């Protein structure tokens, strides 16, 4: 699989969720593909890794969002992962006040980052 293939599928998945047009970039790394969706006018930024061979999507961070759009970005990522045959989806970084919401949505959270206190590991 090539970065262009994932980029094409990512575009379909993200725009199908009604997300605004933005930059979609996919870069091949040692452990898979680094994917980035960025719509600066709407203050949306989401990055994550996909590894189709290991069937895992990890290192995901919602870096910037507005109410309701984080869920859309995650649903778009889920659709992309389903298309790629990925079974395990991990959301690594959210702001602490959103951790409960994402846990209820069924995401496995590894840690949260408070802008004042730094990273906190979750048990």
N, C-alpha and C positions, 0 to 999 in steps of 0.2 A: 504494500500500500504506500502511496506517495502523499506528501503533504497537500498537493493540489486536490487529490481525491477527497481527503478529509475536509479541506477547506470548502469544497463544493457541497458536501453533505452537511457541514456545519451551517453554511449559509441557508440552505433549505430549512433545516431544523429551527434556526433562530428566527427567521422571517415568518415561518409558519406560526410561531407563537405571537405574532403581532408586534415583535420588537422593532424599534426604529432602525433604519439603515445606519450602518456604522462600519468600522473597520473589522474585518475578520482575517486573522493571520494564523497560520499553522507552521511551526518550525520543527523539524526532526531533531530529536535529542537522543542520547544513549539509551534512555529508558522509555522511549515512546515519542509522542508528539506533544509539543506545548501548543495549546490553543488559546487564542485571545479574542474576545469580543469587546469592542470599544466604541461607544457612542458619546463623545464628549459633550455635545449640546444637551443631552438628556442626563448627563452625569452617571453613565452606566459603564462599568468595567468589570469583566469577569475573566479570570484565567484558570486553566486547568490542564492536567496531563491526561492523555489517553494512551493506553498501551494495548492495542488489539491482540497481541500475542499472549499477554498475561490475563487478558479480559478484565482489566482494572482501569478505573479512571480515578486519579487521586490528585493531590496537591492543588485542590481547587480553592480559589479565594474570590469572594465577591468583594472587590476593592472599592466599588462605588455603586450605589443604587438609590432608588427612590421607592416609596411604598408601592407594592404590587409588582414591581419589575424584577426583584430578586427571584420571586417564585417563577416568573416567566422564563428567566434565564436558566434556572435549574431545570425546568421542564424541557427546555430546548436541549440542554445537555443530556437529559435522560433520553430524549428521542434520538439524538446523535449516537449515544452509547448503545441503544437498542439496535440501531442500524449497523453498528460496527461489531455487534456480538459481545459487548462488554456487559458483565454481570455484576460487578462490584463497583459502586459509586460512593466515593468518600468526599465529604465537604470539609475541608481543613480549617478554613479561616472565616469567621463571622465576627461581628461586633458582639460583645457579651450580652447586650439587651436582646439580641435576636437568637441566641443559642437555644432557648426553650422552644421557640417557634420551629426552628429547623429540626430539632430532635423530634418534635411531634409530627413533622412531615415525613419522618422515617429515615433521615440522614444520619449516618454515623459521623459524629463530630469528634475530631481529634484535639483541637485546641481553639481557643478564642484569643483575640488580641484587643486589649484595651489600649487606647492611644496614650493614656497616662501611666499605666502600670506595665505595659508590654505583654508578652505572650503568657498564657496560662494553659497548662496541660489539663485536659478533662479526664476524669476517671471513668 
